[in-house]
Amino acid sequence: MLKAAVSIAAKDLKLVLARGTGLIQALLLGLLLIFVFSLSQQIGEKMSAQAAAAIFWLASVFCQVLIFNTLFSLEEQNGARFGLLLSPAPVQSVWIGKALGGFVLLLCAQAVFLPATIVFLGQSVSDLWHIGLAMLIAIDLGLILLGALLGALSQGQAAKESLLSIILFPLLIPILLAGVRVGSAAFSGIIPEGFGDWLGIACAFDALFGAAGLLLFGYIYSGEE
């Protein structure tokens, strides 16, 4: 299953990076969001670390929606989805492969968003950057697990693409709150109160939707349009 998942992820990354359109749109949307929020500041004013972390994660989530819409549209363009369903590999390998591909693309986007957040929102990296990095990985894992699960709903007709964002955003509220609270430590250098609880929420979120993906993805992905 893992071998098939890695092959699917490699195929998706090759196609997305070769075309560039999906990733470029996601990057531009995130950068535009960060830049627009930077205009709300007065000259010389420094935005709070928590507000900057919130904007960074908003940019990441909007980017994630475009990434998974792009990843799941690859098979729809030439009817390859049914080929994946008929292959001997478990259907869960498609979910894992899409998640791996989305994880790489999201990290690439965040490698651009983070410097933009520092420059446009007047932030600096503190000595607690490792805490922010650990939380970023934990939250990214939850984002891509849920995105890869619900991304199957965006396949097919264009009217169904809105389902991804409509269902996704409410479900992401707990993990985004954890990211904002703990992620701000990377900018402010202050460990927030209840750090262990927020980390526990992120880990529980990852475990919950990891199990849900393994159990439900096959039903969602093989459903008729």
Buried (B, 14 or more C-beta within 10 A) or exposed (E): EEEBBBEBBBBBBEBBEEEEEBBEBBBEBBBEBBBEBBEEBEEEEEBBBBBBBBBBBBBBBBBBBBBBBBBBBBBBEEEEBEEBBEEEBBBBBBBBBBBBBBBBBBBBBBEBBBEBBBEBBBBEEBEBBEBBEBBBEBBBBBBBBBBBBBBBBBBBEEEEBEBBBEBBEEBBEBBBBBBBBBBBBBBBBEEBEEBEEBBEBBBBBBEBBBEEBBEBBBEBBBEEE
